[in-house]
């Protein structure tokens, strides 16, 4: 049987680079071009710190603390914080600090509702017009992932790979709209879902990952048949179950 490192490598091969509809993050910020604004770097570093657990939901931090944590100058940090406040990830309290949003179930419901509003027409369009080769590639990636994780040890590396394939699938669907405004709204909703999962200590497991991928496969099977109504229905069922999983119900 392959060891844990083999599993990590095999899963990594299933994960492509950033997909349409996802926020672009340079893996090596030192290689960023001269035109890269420091405020963009501050945004990337903030999201990495938040979703990596270095910043806790509900925490109140000073501007000086964030400057040290993110290692960015105060000016670009202020620009980034204003952007993040507009997105709803934090609140700037003058003279009191920066309060990181503490998610609740209402935010979770609203986030999944927004994702479904955007992704329902995208799924119909993808089912109707996507190349069969593209659909087959996603089907193969999901089947390979299930085969790799079924009955295997499930650590942090596998969880990150599974989450990446999950995002890749939904990003490919939402990209069918070819609408940058939809991309932005969808990315914001995804950030809120990740925040809720982080706050509720949501953890992928082998069982959860396999359920998620089988639901994706049901959507993809309908898409491959060009059955737009069935694809939309399978997507709605998937979001309902995914929201229950995020709430810890199943």
C-alpha positions as a Markdown table, in Angstrom:
| # | Residue | x | y | z |
|---|---|---|---|---|
| 1 | Unk | 0.0 | 0.0 | 0.0 |
| 2 | Unk | 1.3 | 3.5 | -0.8 |
| 3 | Unk | 2.5 | 5.6 | 2.1 |
| 4 | Unk | 1.1 | 8.9 | 3.3 |
| 5 | Unk | 3.6 | 10.9 | 1.2 |
| 6 | Unk | 2.5 | 9.0 | -1.9 |
| 7 | Unk | -1.1 | 9.9 | -1.1 |
| 8 | Unk | -0.2 | 13.6 | -0.8 |
| 9 | Unk | 1.6 | 13.6 | -4.1 |
| 10 | Unk | -1.1 | 11.7 | -5.9 |
| 11 | Unk | -3.8 | 14.1 | -4.7 |
| 12 | Unk | -1.7 | 17.1 | -5.6 |
| 13 | Unk | -1.6 | 16.0 | -9.2 |
| 14 | Unk | -5.4 | 16.2 | -9.3 |
| 15 | Unk | -5.3 | 19.9 | -8.4 |
| 16 | Unk | -4.9 | 22.4 | -11.2 |
| 17 | Unk | -3.8 | 26.0 | -10.8 |
| 18 | Unk | -6.2 | 28.8 | -10.0 |
| 19 | Unk | -9.5 | 28.4 | -11.8 |
| 20 | Unk | -11.7 | 31.1 | -13.3 |
| 21 | Unk | -13.8 | 32.6 | -10.6 |
| 22 | Unk | -11.3 | 32.1 | -7.8 |
| 23 | Unk | -9.2 | 34.8 | -6.3 |
| 24 | Unk | -5.7 | 34.7 | -7.7 |
| 25 | Unk | -2.9 | 34.2 | -5.1 |
| 26 | Unk | 0.7 | 34.2 | -6.0 |
| 27 | Unk | 2.4 | 31.3 | -4.2 |
| 28 | Unk | 5.7 | 33.3 | -4.1 |
| 29 | Unk | 5.1 | 36.9 | -3.2 |
| 30 | Unk | 8.8 | 37.7 | -3.6 |
| 31 | Unk | 8.4 | 37.0 | -7.3 |
| 32 | Unk | 5.5 | 39.4 | -7.7 |
| 33 | Unk | 6.1 | 42.1 | -10.3 |
| 34 | Unk | 6.9 | 45.7 | -9.6 |
| 35 | Unk | 3.4 | 46.7 | -10.4 |
| 36 | Unk | 2.0 | 44.6 | -7.6 |
| 37 | Unk | 0.5 | 47.0 | -5.0 |
| 38 | Unk | 1.4 | 46.5 | -1.4 |
| 39 | Unk | -2.2 | 46.7 | -0.5 |
| 40 | Unk | -2.9 | 43.6 | -2.7 |
| 41 | Unk | -0.1 | 41.8 | -0.8 |
| 42 | Unk | -1.7 | 42.9 | 2.5 |
| 43 | Unk | -5.0 | 41.4 | 1.3 |
| 44 | Unk | -3.5 | 38.1 | 0.3 |
| 45 | Unk | -1.6 | 37.9 | 3.6 |
| 46 | Unk | -4.7 | 38.7 | 5.6 |
| 47 | Unk | -6.7 | 36.0 | 4.0 |
| 48 | Unk | -3.9 | 33.5 | 4.4 |
| 49 | Unk | -3.6 | 34.4 | 8.1 |
| 50 | Unk | -7.4 | 34.3 | 8.6 |
| 51 | Unk | -8.1 | 31.0 | 6.8 |
| 52 | Unk | -4.8 | 29.5 | 8.1 |
| 53 | Unk | -5.9 | 30.1 | 11.7 |
| 54 | Unk | -3.4 | 32.8 | 12.6 |
| 55 | Unk | -6.3 | 35.3 | 13.0 |
| 56 | Unk | -9.3 | 34.1 | 14.9 |
| 57 | Unk | -12.9 | 35.0 | 14.0 |
| 58 | Unk | -14.3 | 37.5 | 16.5 |
| 59 | Unk | -10.8 | 38.7 | 17.6 |
| 60 | Unk | -10.2 | 42.4 | 18.0 |
| 61 | Unk | -6.7 | 43.4 | 16.9 |
| 62 | Unk | -4.9 | 46.7 | 16.7 |
| 63 | Unk | -3.6 | 48.2 | 13.6 |
| 64 | Unk | -0.1 | 47.8 | 15.0 |
| 65 | Unk | -0.7 | 44.1 | 15.7 |
| 66 | Unk | -1.9 | 43.5 | 12.1 |
| 67 | Unk | 1.1 | 45.4 | 10.7 |
| 68 | Unk | 3.5 | 43.1 | 12.5 |
| 69 | Unk | 1.5 | 40.0 | 11.8 |
| 70 | Unk | 1.2 | 40.7 | 8.0 |
| 71 | Unk | 4.6 | 42.4 | 7.7 |
| 72 | Unk | 3.2 | 45.3 | 5.6 |
| 73 | Unk | 3.5 | 49.1 | 6.0 |
| 74 | Unk | 0.6 | 50.8 | 7.7 |
| 75 | Unk | -0.6 | 52.7 | 4.6 |
| 76 | Unk | -1.2 | 49.6 | 2.4 |
| 77 | Unk | -2.7 | 47.9 | 5.5 |
| 78 | Unk | -5.2 | 50.6 | 5.8 |
| 79 | Unk | -6.2 | 50.3 | 2.2 |
| 80 | Unk | -6.6 | 46.5 | 2.6 |
| 81 | Unk | -8.6 | 46.9 | 5.8 |
| 82 | Unk | -11.1 | 49.3 | 4.0 |
| 83 | Unk | -11.5 | 46.7 | 1.3 |
| 84 | Unk | -12.0 | 43.9 | 3.7 |
| 85 | Unk | -14.6 | 45.9 | 5.7 |
| 86 | Unk | -16.5 | 46.6 | 2.4 |
| 87 | Unk | -16.5 | 42.8 | 1.9 |
| 88 | Unk | -17.9 | 42.2 | 5.3 |
| 89 | Unk | -14.9 | 40.2 | 6.8 |
| 90 | Unk | -14.2 | 42.8 | 9.5 |
| 91 | Unk | -15.3 | 46.1 | 11.1 |
| 92 | Unk | -12.9 | 49.0 | 11.7 |
| 93 | Unk | -13.7 | 50.7 | 15.1 |
| 94 | Unk | -12.0 | 54.0 | 15.3 |
| 95 | Unk | -9.7 | 54.1 | 18.4 |
| 96 | Unk | -11.0 | 50.6 | 19.4 |
| 97 | Unk | -9.4 | 48.2 | 17.0 |
| 98 | Unk | -10.2 | 46.0 | 14.1 |
| 99 | Unk | -12.9 | 43.4 | 14.8 |
| 100 | Unk | -12.8 | 40.2 | 12.8 |
| 101 | Unk | -16.2 | 39.0 | 11.8 |
| 102 | Unk | -17.7 | 36.3 | 14.0 |
| 103 | Unk | -19.9 | 34.2 | 11.7 |
| 104 | Unk | -23.2 | 32.8 | 12.6 |
| 105 | Unk | -25.8 | 30.5 | 11.1 |
| 106 | Unk | -27.6 | 33.4 | 9.4 |
| 107 | Unk | -24.4 | 34.3 | 7.5 |
| 108 | Unk | -24.0 | 30.6 | 6.5 |
| 109 | Unk | -27.5 | 30.5 | 5.1 |
| 110 | Unk | -27.1 | 33.7 | 3.3 |
| 111 | Unk | -23.7 | 32.6 | 1.8 |
| 112 | Unk | -25.1 | 29.3 | 0.5 |
| 113 | Unk | -28.2 | 31.1 | -0.8 |
| 114 | Unk | -26.0 | 33.5 | -2.8 |
| 115 | Unk | -23.9 | 30.7 | -4.1 |
| 116 | Unk | -27.0 | 28.9 | -5.3 |
| 117 | Unk | -28.4 | 32.0 | -6.9 |
| 118 | Unk | -25.2 | 32.4 | -8.9 |
| 119 | Unk | -24.4 | 28.8 | -9.6 |
| 120 | Unk | -27.9 | 27.6 | -10.6 |
| 121 | Unk | -27.9 | 29.4 | -14.0 |
| 122 | Unk | -24.2 | 28.7 | -14.4 |
| 123 | Unk | -24.8 | 24.9 | -14.0 |
| 124 | Unk | -27.5 | 25.0 | -16.6 |
| 125 | Unk | -25.2 | 26.9 | -19.0 |
| 126 | Unk | -22.3 | 24.6 | -18.3 |
| 127 | Unk | -24.5 | 21.5 | -18.8 |
| 128 | Unk | -25.7 | 22.9 | -22.1 |
| 129 | Unk | -22.4 | 24.1 | -23.6 |
| 130 | Unk | -19.4 | 22.7 | -21.8 |
| 131 | Unk | -17.1 | 20.5 | -23.9 |
| 132 | Unk | -17.5 | 16.8 | -23.1 |
| 133 | Unk | -13.8 | 16.6 | -22.7 |
| 134 | Unk | -13.9 | 19.2 | -19.9 |
| 135 | Unk | -16.8 | 17.3 | -18.2 |
| 136 | Unk | -14.9 | 14.0 | -18.5 |
| 137 | Unk | -11.8 | 15.6 | -17.1 |
| 138 | Unk | -13.7 | 16.6 | -14.0 |
| 139 | Unk | -15.3 | 13.3 | -13.7 |
| 140 | Unk | -12.0 | 11.5 | -13.9 |
| 141 | Unk | -10.4 | 13.8 | -11.3 |
| 142 | Unk | -13.3 | 13.1 | -8.8 |
| 143 | Unk | -13.1 | 9.3 | -9.4 |
| 144 | Unk | -9.4 | 9.3 | -8.9 |
| 145 | Unk | -9.7 | 11.3 | -5.7 |
| 146 | Unk | -12.3 | 8.9 | -4.3 |
| 147 | Unk | -10.1 | 5.9 | -5.1 |
| 148 | Unk | -7.1 | 7.6 | -3.5 |
| 149 | Unk | -8.7 | 8.6 | -0.2 |
| 150 | Unk | -11.1 | 5.7 | 0.3 |
| 151 | Unk | -9.8 | 3.7 | 3.3 |
| 152 | Unk | -6.7 | 5.9 | 3.7 |
| 153 | Unk | -5.4 | 8.1 | 6.5 |
| 154 | Unk | -6.8 | 11.5 | 6.1 |
| 155 | Unk | -4.5 | 14.3 | 7.3 |
| 156 | Unk | -4.2 | 18.0 | 6.7 |
| 157 | Unk | -2.5 | 17.7 | 3.3 |
| 158 | Unk | -5.3 | 15.5 | 2.0 |
| 159 | Unk | -7.9 | 17.9 | 3.5 |
| 160 | Unk | -6.3 | 20.8 | 1.6 |
| 161 | Unk | -6.2 | 18.8 | -1.6 |
| 162 | Unk | -9.9 | 17.8 | -1.2 |
| 163 | Unk | -10.9 | 21.4 | -0.6 |
| 164 | Unk | -9.0 | 22.5 | -3.6 |
| 165 | Unk | -10.7 | 20.0 | -5.9 |
| 166 | Unk | -14.1 | 21.1 | -4.4 |
| 167 | Unk | -13.3 | 24.7 | -5.2 |
| 168 | Unk | -12.0 | 23.8 | -8.7 |
| 169 | Unk | -15.2 | 22.0 | -9.5 |
| 170 | Unk | -17.5 | 24.9 | -8.5 |
| 171 | Unk | -15.1 | 27.5 | -10.1 |
| 172 | Unk | -15.3 | 25.7 | -13.4 |
| 173 | Unk | -19.1 | 25.8 | -13.2 |
| 174 | Unk | -19.4 | 29.5 | -12.2 |
| 175 | Unk | -16.9 | 30.4 | -14.9 |
| 176 | Unk | -19.5 | 29.4 | -17.5 |
| 177 | Unk | -21.2 | 32.7 | -16.8 |
| 178 | Unk | -18.1 | 34.6 | -18.0 |
| 179 | Unk | -19.2 | 37.4 | -15.7 |
| 180 | Unk | -16.6 | 39.2 | -13.6 |
| 181 | Unk | -19.2 | 40.6 | -11.3 |
| 182 | Unk | -20.6 | 37.1 | -10.6 |
| 183 | Unk | -17.0 | 35.9 | -10.0 |
| 184 | Unk | -16.5 | 38.6 | -7.4 |
| 185 | Unk | -19.8 | 38.0 | -5.6 |
| 186 | Unk | -19.1 | 34.2 | -5.6 |
| 187 | Unk | -15.6 | 34.6 | -4.2 |
| 188 | Unk | -17.0 | 36.7 | -1.4 |
| 189 | Unk | -19.6 | 34.1 | -0.6 |
| 190 | Unk | -16.9 | 31.4 | -0.6 |
| 191 | Unk | -14.9 | 33.5 | 1.9 |
| 192 | Unk | -17.9 | 33.6 | 4.2 |
| 193 | Unk | -18.4 | 29.8 | 4.0 |
| 194 | Unk | -14.7 | 29.3 | 4.8 |
| 195 | Unk | -15.0 | 31.7 | 7.8 |
| 196 | Unk | -18.0 | 29.7 | 9.1 |
| 197 | Unk | -16.2 | 26.4 | 8.7 |
| 198 | Unk | -13.2 | 27.8 | 10.4 |
| 199 | Unk | -15.2 | 29.2 | 13.4 |
| 200 | Unk | -17.1 | 25.9 | 13.8 |
| 201 | Unk | -13.9 | 23.8 | 13.6 |
| 202 | Unk | -15.3 | 22.1 | 10.4 |
| 203 | Unk | -13.0 | 19.3 | 9.4 |
| 204 | Unk | -13.0 | 17.2 | 6.2 |
| 205 | Unk | -12.9 | 13.5 | 6.7 |
| 206 | Unk | -12.8 | 10.6 | 4.3 |
| 207 | Unk | -16.5 | 10.1 | 4.6 |
| 208 | Unk | -17.4 | 13.8 | 4.1 |
| 209 | Unk | -15.0 | 14.0 | 1.1 |
| 210 | Unk | -16.4 | 11.0 | -0.6 |
| 211 | Unk | -20.0 | 12.2 | 0.0 |
| 212 | Unk | -19.1 | 15.6 | -1.5 |
| 213 | Unk | -17.4 | 14.1 | -4.5 |
| 214 | Unk | -20.2 | 11.7 | -5.2 |
| 215 | Unk | -22.6 | 14.6 | -5.1 |
| 216 | Unk | -20.4 | 16.4 | -7.6 |
| 217 | Unk | -20.4 | 13.3 | -9.8 |
| 218 | Unk | -24.2 | 13.2 | -9.8 |
| 219 | Unk | -24.1 | 16.8 | -11.1 |
| 220 | Unk | -21.5 | 16.0 | -13.7 |
| 221 | Unk | -23.3 | 12.9 | -14.9 |
| 222 | Unk | -26.4 | 15.0 | -15.6 |
| 223 | Unk | -24.3 | 17.6 | -17.3 |
| 224 | Unk | -22.7 | 14.9 | -19.5 |
| 225 | Unk | -26.2 | 13.9 | -20.6 |
| 226 | Unk | -26.9 | 17.5 | -21.4 |
| 227 | Unk | -29.9 | 17.2 | -18.9 |
| 228 | Unk | -29.9 | 20.8 | -17.6 |
| 229 | Unk | -32.9 | 20.3 | -15.3 |
| 230 | Unk | -31.3 | 17.2 | -13.7 |
| 231 | Unk | -28.0 | 19.1 | -13.3 |
| 232 | Unk | -29.7 | 22.0 | -11.6 |
| 233 | Unk | -31.7 | 19.6 | -9.3 |
| 234 | Unk | -28.5 | 17.7 | -8.4 |
| 235 | Unk | -26.8 | 21.0 | -7.6 |
| 236 | Unk | -29.6 | 22.1 | -5.3 |
| 237 | Unk | -29.5 | 18.8 | -3.5 |
| 238 | Unk | -25.7 | 19.1 | -3.1 |
| 239 | Unk | -25.9 | 22.7 | -1.7 |
| 240 | Unk | -28.6 | 21.6 | 0.8 |
| 241 | Unk | -26.4 | 18.7 | 2.1 |
| 242 | Unk | -23.2 | 20.8 | 2.0 |
| 243 | Unk | -24.9 | 23.5 | 4.2 |
| 244 | Unk | -26.0 | 20.8 | 6.7 |
| 245 | Unk | -22.4 | 19.5 | 6.8 |
| 246 | Unk | -21.1 | 23.0 | 7.4 |
| 247 | Unk | -23.6 | 23.3 | 10.3 |
| 248 | Unk | -22.5 | 20.0 | 11.7 |
| 249 | Unk | -25.8 | 18.3 | 11.2 |
| 250 | Unk | -24.5 | 15.5 | 9.1 |
